[in-house]
Amino acid sequence: MAEVQDWMALAKPDAEWEQVPELQLGTSRVLQQNVVLIIPQMVETAMGGQAPDLGVFPDIESLRQWISAAKQATSAVMGGNFESVKETDHQVSMRDGAEITCRVYSPEKPPADGSPLVVLFHGGGWCIGGLENEELQCRLMTSKLGVTAVNVDYRLAPEHKFPVPVHDCHDATKWAASNASSLGADPSKGFVIGGTSAGGNMTAVVAHQCRDDKMSPPLTGCLLMIPAYCHVDSMPEKYKKDYQSYEQNKNAPILTQKAMDLFSDNYIPNVSDRKDPLFSPLLWPTGHANLPPSFFQICGQDPLRDEALIFERIMREEEGLKTKVEIYPGLPHGFHSVVPTMKASQKFVDDTVEGVKWLLEQK
C-alpha cells in the first residue's frame, strides 16, 4: 500500500477499533489469564469515543508500570508453546563501560544450513519498556523462522538521555555481529535489525551507521514497526506538504501530542539536538543509498504515519531500494499492544513475522 495517494484518508477510524469494549469500560479490564491492563484515565478523542492517552500519565515511572502490564497482556493473549526456543541472558559492555542485558533466543534445533541473526530494539519513547516488549516477537521469529534473535535492553531516559539509548543499540548490534558464531547464528544467512516506534527510529540510525562503518558482516534487512524518522520542526521543506499526520492525528488515541512531548522532553530536552541525525535519521548527512531492504508497518491514525511514508518513498523512489509496506488504516500507534484481543492486533504480529521472512529472502 506504499503507493496510496490519499494519506490523510488512512486516519478514518477502523470499525473494529471503535467497537472494542476494552476502551469503553472504565479504568481497568481483565484481558485473559488474570492479566489486568490498567488505563488510569479515559479521554475524548477525535473518533468520538473513549481511548487511552499516554499523555495523561503523570510521570515516566507510572508509564513504565503500565507498559509492562500491557506487554504481559499481549503475551498472554497471543503467546503459544515456545518449548523449542532456548533463552539466555548476556551482559554486554557498552562504549562507556556500562553493561546492559541482551537476551538471546535460539532454536533448540537450528536450521541445517545455519540460523539467521535478528536484533530487536523495543519501543517506548526511549523512556519506557524493556525485554518484555519484544519477547513475543523474538519467540515467534525463533520458533517459526529458525532465527537467533537478540533482544536489547538498552538504557532509558530520563536517567540516560540522548544519545545513550541509540549508542547502546549500535554497540549491541556490533556485539551480536562479532559474537554471532558463539550465539549459534550465521549472519551470512541473513542479518536483520528492527524495532518498534522509538526502536524503529534507532533501527534506522543504526542501519546508517553500520553502512557508513562498512560493518562486516553487513546488515541484510531492517524491520521498521511504526517508526519515527524526523522531528516535526526539522522536516525538510521539500517534504512538508506531505507531512500532515503530525497535526491530523495529534489527538488520536494512545500517542497524542502530549505523550510525544512527554517522551521528547525526557529523552532529548535540548531542542537543538532534535535535528541531530541520531534522532532524525531522515537528515542523515551521507544520504540513504545502499541501505538494506526494509519492511515497514505503519498505522493510519498515527502522528508518525507520514514521516514513515515519506522515508519509505525516499528509499524506494529516490534510492531504488527494496521496500515492503503493511498499512493499518484507521488504527492508532501501538494498538496491537493496547488491545491484543483485536483481529487486527493478531494480524500485526503475524505480519511482523512474515515481514522478517521476506527480509531474509532478500539477502
Stockholm file with secondary structure:
# STOCKHOLM 1.0

chainA/1-363         MAEVQDWMALAKPDAEWEQVPELQLGTSRVLQQNVVLIIPQMVETAMGGQAPDLGVFPDIESLRQWISAAKQATSAVMGGNFESVKETDHQVSMRDGAEITCRVYSPEKPPADGSPLVVLFHGGGWCIGGLENEELQCRLMTSKLGVTAVNVDYRLAPEHKFPVPVHDCHDATKWAASNASSLGADPSKGFVIGGTSAGGNMTAVVAHQCRDDKMSPPLTGCLLMIPAYCHVDSMPEKYKKDYQSYEQNKNAPILTQKAMDLFSDNYIPNVSDRKDPLFSPLLWPTGHANLPPSFFQICGQDPLRDEALIFERIMREEEGLKTKVEIYPGLPHGFHSVVPTMKASQKFVDDTVEGVKWLLEQK
#=GR chainA/1-363 SS CTTCSCGGGGGSCCHHHHHCGGGTSSSEEEEETTEEEECSCEEECTTSSEEEBGGGCSSHHHHHHHHHHHHHHHHHHHCCCCTTEEEEEEEEECTTSCEEEEEEEEESSCCTTCCCEEEEECCSTTTSCCTTTTHHHHHHHHHHHCCEEEEEECCCTTTSCTTHHHHHHHHHHHHHHHTTTTTTCCGGGCEEEEEETHHHHHHHHHHHHHHHTTCSSCCCEEEEESCCCSCGGGCCGGGGGGCCHHHHTTTSSBSCHHHHHHHHHHHCCCGGGGGSTTTCGGGCTTCSTTCCCEEEEEEEECTTHHHHHHHHHIIIIISCCCEEEEEEEEEETTHHHHCTTSHHHHHHHHHHHHHHHHHHHTC
#=GC SS_cons         CTTCSCGGGGGSCCHHHHHCGGGTSSSEEEEETTEEEECSCEEECTTSSEEEBGGGCSSHHHHHHHHHHHHHHHHHHHCCCCTTEEEEEEEEECTTSCEEEEEEEEESSCCTTCCCEEEEECCSTTTSCCTTTTHHHHHHHHHHHCCEEEEEECCCTTTSCTTHHHHHHHHHHHHHHHTTTTTTCCGGGCEEEEEETHHHHHHHHHHHHHHHTTCSSCCCEEEEESCCCSCGGGCCGGGGGGCCHHHHTTTSSBSCHHHHHHHHHHHCCCGGGGGSTTTCGGGCTTCSTTCCCEEEEEEEECTTHHHHHHHHHIIIIISCCCEEEEEEEEEETTHHHHCTTSHHHHHHHHHHHHHHHHHHHTC
//
